[in-house]
């Protein structure tokens, strides 16, 4: 396996492939400007570099032992190169590798390397990190076609996994949004199905409602603001992924993540155009102007009524004459009764008052249309909203996720040209342009009446400063921080928990949430999505039953392995619509079925191991793996 990149996602992905799947991994990293090019191999400067880049990953989780018990330095190596060109990929072993992950932050760099790798090895499985989803769909099709042309005899069934385009931001956005707003649903699209998972709060003395099935039990301290989130090393008090019915029944007073519904995926909705919902008519005029218009209308009605009572005219005729007088169209009431003359004078006076109101309405309406494409300011009475700090790649997708859930949001961004500013303008989301470290910026975002703060900038110190400033204003505010360094995140969490024991504080890492999905795709499996459960991740994958003896010939109940994997539904191609969302426990799985499986990282590594290349104890079968290479 080759991982090409030099950020947190690349390092976590290399470690995931090595420790969870037991694979031999080559990490291709950019060379320092003044560093000589290092040949392939785990020696010298490359080995020292690998120790440095993986230190941040291994510090908090322990050294770990590879699944096959091999020496880490024998299965992990580093290749340095200025760019991922032909020579660098050849040195990394692209011509004989099983899979290549291109996870640079720059989309163009990943695309260039993907085209080069496909030319060097048409059978190479490619996993590409792209932020542009539309471009990713076209690129996936293009590279699959290139592989088919280069290898005419290649089985078309294998092309489904030949090229996979993923976005780490899309994978992490639902988890970040759910951390800020408790009780939100998590949706995973599985082919023609939508899997709806929901957080269920704990009920004292009662087991959680399992829904269709229980995907996870949260930590025993999940509802305690002072409690620490669980991980793989939390023991029985930590989160329990894919528990059996007996465990769920005994878990009284614990929160859970349950599968609420499985529904068919409908057609994509057309893009929303500028309509009344985007620009309400009432927003054309201010409240003061609307009251002025109402007063003028009331004065006209009063004059018309007085004219009817004094002259005996029909109400419509009296209103008509009144309007003529107001707009100075009628003739002077010479020789008319005194009441008529008085009413004409009053109508002319009302007309003088109405003229500036009409001019103000025209100016306000014109100003509203001119500012329809500009950023909105937070309304004065806004409350119960989420303050989103940072409109980069991550912040933009989280913003779209929150608005899809109809959650009010106020954004804060220091760069007016950031990619998410245009999205906020299109969605009519109130946005404050300013540096969050400056006084008054958070106050302008109405932080004192917000329900949560999402600090998602790319700078840890900025996120921390924003959290501390927000807690100084609202001590009970729910805070979610995006932090890169695990040690720093742990120290921040403990300090904020001690200083504010009554408030919820959570930290999330995009690379931690996205790495399992990238690793699964490198193993050639169709990983459909991931649902974060505190500091663990639950993966969903599409699996052909015929390729896996642990599923073939077993019932749905027999194939369930608690804590490892569970069959959730049939893929849209595998059965009727009634079966797709409710699999009976006694339903027998056969070679023609394609199912959606929920599993842990290690569970899927065992279930979806390369062609079942594991021995009876679950250890990797090195001979099988070596033969395929």
C-alpha positions in Angstrom: 0.0 0.0 0.0 1.3 3.5 -0.9 0.1 6.6 0.8 1.1 9.9 -0.8 0.8 13.0 1.3 2.3 14.8 4.3 -0.6 15.9 6.5 -2.4 14.4 9.5 -4.7 12.3 7.2 -1.7 10.7 5.4 -0.1 9.8 8.7 -3.2 8.4 10.3 -4.0 6.5 7.1 -0.6 4.8 7.0 -0.9 3.8 10.6 -4.5 2.5 10.1 -3.4 0.3 7.2 -0.4 -1.0 9.1 -1.9 -1.7 12.5 -5.5 -2.5 11.7 -5.2 -4.3 8.4 -1.6 -5.6 8.8 -0.5 -4.2 5.4 3.0 -3.2 4.2 2.9 0.6 3.7 5.1 3.1 1.9 4.6 6.7 2.8 5.5 9.1 0.0 6.2 12.5 1.4 7.4 15.8 -0.1 11.1 16.3 0.4 12.3 19.4 2.2 13.7 22.1 -0.1 17.3 21.6 1.1 17.1 17.9 1.5 18.7 15.4 -1.0 16.4 12.9 -2.6 16.2 9.7 -0.5 15.9 6.3 -2.1 13.2 3.9 -1.1 14.0 2.1 2.1 13.5 2.3 5.9 16.9 3.6 6.7 18.7 6.9 7.4 16.9 10.1 7.0 13.7 8.5 5.8 13.3 6.4 9.0 14.0 9.4 11.1 11.4 11.4 9.2 8.8 8.6 9.6 9.4 8.7 13.3 8.8 12.4 13.4 5.6 12.4 11.3 4.0 9.5 13.1 4.9 10.7 16.6 1.8 12.9 16.9 -0.4 9.9 16.0 1.3 7.3 18.3 1.8 9.5 21.4 -1.7 9.2 22.8 -2.7 5.7 21.6 0.4 3.7 22.5 2.8 2.0 20.2 0.4 -0.7 19.3 1.3 -4.0 17.6 0.7 -4.8 14.0 -2.0 -7.4 13.3 0.6 -9.9 12.0 3.1 -9.3 14.8 5.7 -8.0 12.3 8.3 -5.4 13.2 6.9 -1.9 12.3 10.2 -0.8 10.7 10.0 -3.8 8.4 6.5 -3.0 7.0 6.6 0.8 7.0 9.0 2.8 4.9 9.2 6.4 3.7 10.2 7.8 0.3 10.9 11.5 -0.1 10.4 13.3 -3.3 9.8 16.9 -4.4 6.7 15.7 -6.2 4.8 12.6 -7.0 6.2 12.1 -10.5 7.0 9.0 -12.5 10.3 8.4 -10.7 8.9 8.9 -7.2 6.0 6.6 -7.8 8.3 4.0 -9.3 10.6 4.1 -6.3 7.6 3.8 -4.0 6.6 0.6 -5.9 3.5 1.7 -7.8 4.0 -0.8 -10.5 3.7 -3.7 -8.1 1.5 -2.1 -5.4 -2.1 -3.1 -4.6 -3.4 0.4 -3.9 -2.4 4.0 -3.9 -3.9 6.8 -1.8 -3.4 10.4 -2.9 -4.3 12.6 0.0 -2.6 15.9 -0.6 -4.6 18.9 0.4 -4.3 20.3 -3.2 -6.8 18.8 -5.6 -4.6 19.5 -8.7 -1.6 17.7 -7.1 -3.8 14.6 -6.5 -5.2 14.6 -10.0 -1.7 14.8 -11.6 -0.4 11.9 -9.5 -3.5 9.9 -10.3 -3.1 10.2 -14.0 0.6 9.3 -13.7 -0.2 6.3 -11.5 -2.9 5.0 -13.8 -0.4 5.1 -16.7 2.2 3.2 -14.7 -0.1 0.5 -13.4 -3.6 0.2 -14.9 -4.5 -2.4 -12.3 -3.6 -0.2 -9.4 -6.5 0.7 -7.1 -6.6 4.4 -6.6 -8.1 6.3 -3.7 -8.1 10.0 -4.3 -8.9 12.9 -1.9 -10.8 15.7 -3.7 -12.9 18.5 -2.3 -14.6 19.2 -5.6 -17.4 16.5 -5.7 -18.5 17.1 -9.2 -15.0 17.0 -10.6 -14.4 13.8 -8.5 -17.3 12.0 -10.2 -15.9 12.8 -13.7 -12.4 11.9 -12.7 -13.5 8.5 -11.3 -15.2 7.7 -14.6 -12.2 8.8 -16.6 -9.6 6.8 -14.7 -11.8 3.7 -14.8 -12.2 4.0 -18.5 -8.4 4.5 -18.8 -7.9 1.2 -16.9 -10.3 -0.6 -19.2 -8.6 0.6 -22.3 -5.1 -0.2 -21.0 -6.1 -3.7 -19.9 -8.8 -5.0 -22.3 -9.1 -8.3 -20.5 -9.7 -6.7 -17.1 -12.9 -7.9 -15.4 -15.4 -5.1 -15.5 -16.7 -6.1 -12.1 -13.4 -5.2 -10.5 -13.6 -1.7 -11.9 -16.1 -0.7 -9.3 -13.3 -0.4 -6.8 -10.5 0.6 -9.3 -10.9 4.3 -8.6 -12.5 5.8 -5.5 -12.8 9.5 -4.9 -13.4 10.6 -1.3 -13.6 13.8 0.6 -12.3 13.9 4.1 -14.4 16.9 4.7 -17.7 15.2 3.6 -16.9 12.3 5.9 -16.2 14.4 8.9 -18.9 17.1 8.5 -21.9 15.0 9.9 -19.9 14.2 13.0 -18.9 17.8 13.6 -22.4 19.0 13.2 -23.8 16.3 15.5 -21.2 17.2 18.2 -22.5 20.7 18.3 -26.2 19.9 18.3 -27.3 16.9 20.4 -30.0 14.7 19.0 -29.3 15.3 15.3 -29.6 12.5 12.8 -26.8 11.0 10.8 -27.6 10.0 7.3 -25.5 7.5 5.2 -26.4 6.9 1.6 -26.0 3.3 0.7 -26.6 2.9 -3.1 -30.3 3.4 -3.4 -31.0 3.6 0.3 -30.7 6.2 3.0 -29.7 4.9 6.5 -30.9 7.3 9.2 -29.1 7.0 12.6 -30.1 9.1 15.5 -28.7 9.9 19.0 -31.1 8.8 21.7 -30.6 10.6 25.1 -30.4 8.5 28.2 -33.5 7.7 30.3 -32.9 7.1 34.0 -33.6 3.5 34.9 -34.5 2.4 31.3 -32.6 0.8 28.5 -32.4 2.9 25.3 -35.0 2.4 22.6 -33.2 0.1 20.0 -35.2 1.4 17.0 -34.5 -0.9 14.1 -31.3 -1.9 15.7 -28.8 -0.4 18.1 -25.6 0.7 16.4 -23.7 1.8 19.5 -24.0 2.5 23.3 -22.4 5.7 24.3 -20.0 6.0 27.3 -21.5 5.8 30.7 -20.3 9.4 31.2 -21.5 10.7 27.9 -24.3 12.7 29.5 -22.1 14.1 32.1 -20.4 17.4 31.1 -17.4 16.6 33.2 -17.1 13.1 31.8 -14.5 12.2 29.2 -15.4 10.8 25.8 -14.6 7.2 25.3 -12.2 5.6 22.9 -11.0 2.1 22.2 -9.1 2.0 25.5 -11.9 3.1 27.8 -13.0 -0.4 28.8 -16.6 -1.2 29.8 -17.3 2.4 30.6 -16.5 3.5 27.0 -18.7 3.3 23.9 -19.8 -0.1 22.8 -20.2 -0.5 19.1 -22.7 -3.0 17.6 -23.8 -4.5 21.0 -26.1 -7.5 21.1 -29.7 -7.3 22.5 -28.6 -8.6 25.9 -26.1 -5.9 26.3 -28.6 -3.2 25.2 -31.2 -4.4 27.7 -28.7 -4.2 30.5 -27.4 -0.7 29.6 -29.9 1.2 31.6 -29.4 5.0 31.8 -27.0 5.1 28.8 -27.4 7.1 25.6 -27.3 5.2 22.3 -27.0 5.6 18.6 -29.8 3.6 16.9 -30.8 3.0 13.3 -34.1 4.8 13.1 -35.1 4.2 9.5 -34.0 2.9 6.1 -35.6 4.7 3.2 -35.2 4.8 -0.6 -32.9 7.6 -1.8 -35.1 10.0 -3.8 -33.9 12.0 -6.9 -31.7 15.0 -6.4 -33.6 18.2 -5.8 -33.2 21.0 -8.4 -31.1 23.9 -7.4 -33.0 26.5 -5.4 -33.5 29.8 -7.2 -34.1 33.2 -5.8 -37.7 33.1 -4.7 -40.0 34.4 -2.0 -38.5 32.0 0.5 -35.0 33.4 -0.1 -36.2 37.1 -0.3 -39.4 37.6 1.7 -41.5 40.6 0.7 -41.7 41.7 4.3 -37.9 42.1 4.3 -38.2 44.9 1.7 -39.4 47.4 4.2 -38.4 48.1 7.8 -40.9 47.8 10.7 -40.9 51.6 11.1 -41.7 52.1 7.4 -44.5 49.5 7.5 -46.1 51.3 10.4 -45.9 54.6 8.5 -47.6 53.0 5.5 -50.3 51.5 7.8 -50.9 55.0 9.3 -51.2 56.6 5.9 -53.7 54.0 4.8 -55.7 54.5 8.0 -55.8 58.2 7.4 -57.1 57.7 3.9 -59.8 55.4 5.2 -60.7 57.9 7.9 -61.1 60.7 5.4 -63.2 58.5 3.1 -65.5 57.6 6.0 -65.8 61.2 7.1 -66.7 62.2 3.5 -69.4 59.5 3.3 -70.9 60.7 6.6 -70.9 64.4 5.7 -71.8 64.4 2.0 -73.9 61.2 1.8 -71.8 59.8 -1.1 -71.3 56.1 -1.7 -68.2 54.9 0.2 -66.4 53.9 -3.0 -67.1 57.3 -4.6 -66.0 59.1 -1.4 -62.8 57.0 -1.3 -62.2 57.9 -4.9 -62.6 61.6 -4.3 -60.3 61.4 -1.3 -57.5 59.8 -3.3 -57.9 62.5 -6.0 -57.5 65.1 -3.3 -54.5 63.4 -1.8 -52.7 63.2 -5.1 -53.8 66.7 -6.0 -55.7 65.6 -9.0 -59.2 66.9 -8.1 -60.4 70.5 -8.7 -60.6 73.0 -5.8 -63.9 72.6 -3.9 -65.1 76.1 -4.7 -68.7 76.6 -3.9 -68.9 73.2 -2.1 -70.1 72.8 1.4 -67.7 73.7 4.2 -67.3 70.1 5.3 -66.1 69.2 1.8 -63.6 72.0 1.7 -62.2 71.0 5.1 -61.9 67.4 4.0 -60.1 68.5 0.8 -57.6 70.5 2.9 -57.0 67.5 5.2 -56.6 65.2 2.2 -53.9 67.5 0.7 -52.1 67.5 4.1 -52.1 63.7 4.2 -50.8 63.7 0.6 -47.8 65.8 1.7 -47.2 63.3 4.5 -47.5 60.3 2.2 -45.0 61.6 -0.3 -41.8 61.0 1.8 -43.2 57.7 2.9 -43.5 56.6 -0.7 -40.0 57.8 -1.5 -38.6 56.0 1.6 -40.3 52.8 0.5 -38.8 53.0 -3.0 -35.3 53.6 -1.6 -35.6 50.8 0.9 -36.9 48.4 -1.7 -34.1 49.3 -4.0 -31.5 48.9 -1.3 -32.9 45.5 -0.3 -32.6 44.2 -3.9 -29.1 45.6 -4.1 -28.0 43.9 -0.9 -29.8 40.6 -1.7 -26.4 39.1 -2.7 -24.4 40.5 0.2 -23.9 39.0 3.6 -26.6 39.3 6.2 -25.9 40.7 9.6 -27.1 38.7 12.7 -30.6 39.8 13.7 -30.8 41.5 17.1 -33.3 39.1 18.6 -31.5 35.9 17.4 -31.0 33.2 20.0 -30.6 29.4 20.1 -28.2 29.4 17.1 -24.8 27.8 16.4 -21.8 30.1 16.0 -19.6 28.6 13.3 -16.0 29.9 13.3 -14.1 29.4 10.0 -15.5 29.0 6.5 -12.7 27.0 4.9 -13.2 23.5 3.4 -14.5 22.0 6.7 -16.5 24.9 7.8 -18.3 25.2 4.4 -19.5 21.6 4.5 -20.5 21.8 8.1 -22.5 24.9 7.4 -24.4 23.2 4.6 -25.0 20.2 6.9 -26.4 22.5 9.7 -28.7 24.3 7.3 -30.0 21.1 5.9 -31.1 20.3 9.4 -32.8 23.7 9.7 -30.5 24.7 12.5 -29.9 28.5 12.7 -26.3 29.5 12.2 -24.1 32.6 12.5 -20.8 32.4 10.7 -17.5 34.2 11.7 -14.7 34.5 9.1 -11.7 36.7 8.9 -11.1 36.4 5.2 -13.9 37.9 3.0 -12.7 35.8 0.1 -12.9 32.5 1.9 -14.6 29.7 -0.1 -17.5 29.4 2.4 -18.4 33.1 2.2 -20.2 32.6 -1.1 -22.1 29.6 0.3 -23.2 31.7 3.3 -24.3 34.4 1.0 -26.3 32.0 -1.1 -27.9 30.4 1.9 -28.7 33.8 3.5 -26.8 32.9 6.6 -25.8 35.8 8.9 -22.0 36.3 8.7 -19.6 38.4 10.7 -16.4 39.3 8.8 -13.7 39.8 11.4 -10.9 38.3 13.4 -12.3 36.3 16.2 -9.4 37.2 18.4 -10.4 40.9 18.2 -12.8 42.2 20.9 -16.4 42.5 19.9 -16.5 40.0 17.0 -18.0 37.1 19.0 -20.4 39.6 20.6 -21.5 40.6 17.1 -22.3 37.0 16.4 -24.7 37.0 19.5 -22.5 34.5 21.3 -24.3 35.3 24.6 -27.5 33.8 23.2 -26.0 30.9 21.2 -26.5 27.2 21.9 -23.1 26.1 20.8 -19.8 27.2 19.3 -18.0 25.3 16.5 -14.4 26.4 16.2 -13.2 24.9 12.8 -10.4 27.1 11.7 -7.1 25.5 10.7 -5.2 27.1 13.6 -5.4 25.3 17.0 -4.5 28.5 19.0 -7.3 30.5 17.2 -9.8 27.8 18.0 -8.7 27.7 21.7 -8.8 31.5 22.0 -12.3 31.6 20.6 -13.5 28.9 23.0 -12.0 30.7 26.0 -13.5 34.0 24.9 -16.9 32.5 24.4 -16.8 30.7 27.7 -15.9 34.0 29.4 -19.2 35.4 28.0 -21.3 32.3 28.4 -19.9 29.8 30.9 -22.5 27.1 30.0 -21.9 27.3 26.2 -21.4 24.0 24.4 -18.0 24.1 22.6 -16.7 21.9 19.9 -13.0 22.4 18.9 -11.2 21.2 15.8 -7.7 20.4 17.1 -4.9 18.7 15.2 -2.5 17.7 18.0 -3.9 15.0 20.3 -1.8 15.9 23.3 -2.8 19.5 23.0 -6.5 18.4 22.6 -6.3 16.3 25.8 -4.8 19.1 27.8 -7.4 21.6 26.5 -10.2 19.2 27.2 -9.1 18.6 30.8 -8.6 22.3 31.5 -11.9 23.4 30.1 -13.7 20.6 31.9 -12.2 21.6 35.2 -12.8 25.3 34.7 -16.4 24.8 33.4 -17.7 21.5 34.8 -21.3 22.3 33.8 -20.7 22.8 30.1 -20.0 20.3 27.4 -16.6 20.4 25.7 -15.8 18.2 22.7 -12.8 18.0 20.4 -12.8 16.5 16.9 -10.2 15.7 14.3 -11.1 15.6 10.6 -8.3 13.1 9.9 -9.4 10.8 12.7 -12.9 10.7 11.3 -11.9 10.3 7.7 -9.0 7.8 7.9 -11.1 4.7 8.4 -13.1 5.4 5.2 -10.0 5.9 3.2 -8.4 2.8 4.6 -11.4 0.7 3.7 -11.5 2.1 0.2 -7.8 1.1 -0.2 -8.7 -2.4 0.7 -11.0 -2.4 -2.3 -14.2 -2.2 -0.4 -17.1 0.1 -1.1 -17.1 2.1 2.1 -20.3 4.0 2.0 -19.9 6.3 5.0 -18.8 6.6 8.6 -20.7 7.5 11.7 -18.5 8.9 14.6 -19.3 7.5 18.0 -17.4 9.8 20.5 -13.8 9.0 19.7 -14.5 5.9 17.7 -15.9 5.4 14.2 -18.5 3.0 12.8 -18.2 2.2 9.1 -20.8 1.2 6.6 -19.8 -0.9 3.6 -21.5 -2.7 0.7 -20.5 -6.4 0.5 -21.2 -9.2 -2.0 -22.2 -12.2 0.1 -20.7 -14.6 -2.4 -17.2 -13.4 -1.7 -17.4 -13.9 2.1 -17.8 -17.3 3.8 -18.7 -15.6 7.1 -21.9 -14.3 5.4 -22.7 -16.8 2.7 -25.2 -19.5 3.8 -25.9 -17.9 7.1 -29.0 -16.2 8.4 -28.9 -12.5 9.2 -28.9 -13.4 12.9 -26.1 -15.9 12.6 -24.0 -13.5 10.6 -24.1 -10.9 13.3 -20.9 -10.7 15.4 -21.3 -8.3 18.4 -18.7 -5.7 18.5 -17.4 -6.4 15.0 -20.0 -6.3 12.2 -23.8 -6.5 11.6 -25.8 -6.8 8.4 -28.1 -3.8 8.2 -30.0 -4.0 4.9 -30.0 -5.4 1.4 -28.5 -3.2 -1.2 -31.0 -1.8 -3.7 -30.0 -4.3 -6.3 -30.3 -7.3 -4.0 -34.0 -7.5 -3.2 -37.4 -5.9 -3.2 -38.3 -2.5 -1.7 -40.0 -4.1 1.3 -37.0 -6.2 2.2 -34.4 -3.5 1.7 -35.2 -1.7 5.0 -36.3 -4.6 7.2 -34.2 -7.8 7.1 -35.8 -10.6 9.0 -33.4 -12.3 11.4 -34.1 -15.7 9.9 -33.5 -14.4 6.3 -30.9 -16.6 4.7 -28.1 -14.8 2.9 -27.1 -16.3 -0.5 -24.5 -15.7 -3.3 -26.8 -13.4 -5.2 -27.2 -10.9 -2.3 -25.4 -7.7 -1.8 -25.8 -6.3 1.7 -25.0 -3.2 3.6 -22.8 -4.0 6.7 -22.0 -1.8 9.7 -18.8 -2.7 11.3 -15.9 -1.5 13.4 -12.5 -0.9 11.8 -11.1 -4.1 13.0 -14.3 -6.0 12.4 -14.4 -5.0 8.7 -10.7 -5.7 8.5 -11.5 -9.3 9.5 -14.7 -9.6 7.5 -13.4 -7.9 4.4 -9.9 -9.1 4.6 -8.3 -9.6 1.1 -10.2 -12.6 -0.2 -10.5 -13.9 3.3 -6.7 -13.9 3.6 -6.7 -14.6 7.4 -6.2 -17.7 9.3 -8.7 -19.3 11.7 -7.6 -17.1 14.5 -8.2 -13.9 12.5 -4.5 -13.2 11.9 -3.4 -12.1 8.4 -2.3 -14.9 6.2 0.9 -13.5 4.8 1.3 -16.2 2.2 -2.1 -15.3 0.6 -1.3 -11.6 0.6 2.2 -12.1 -0.9 0.8 -14.3 -3.6 -1.6 -11.7 -4.8 1.2 -9.2 -5.0 
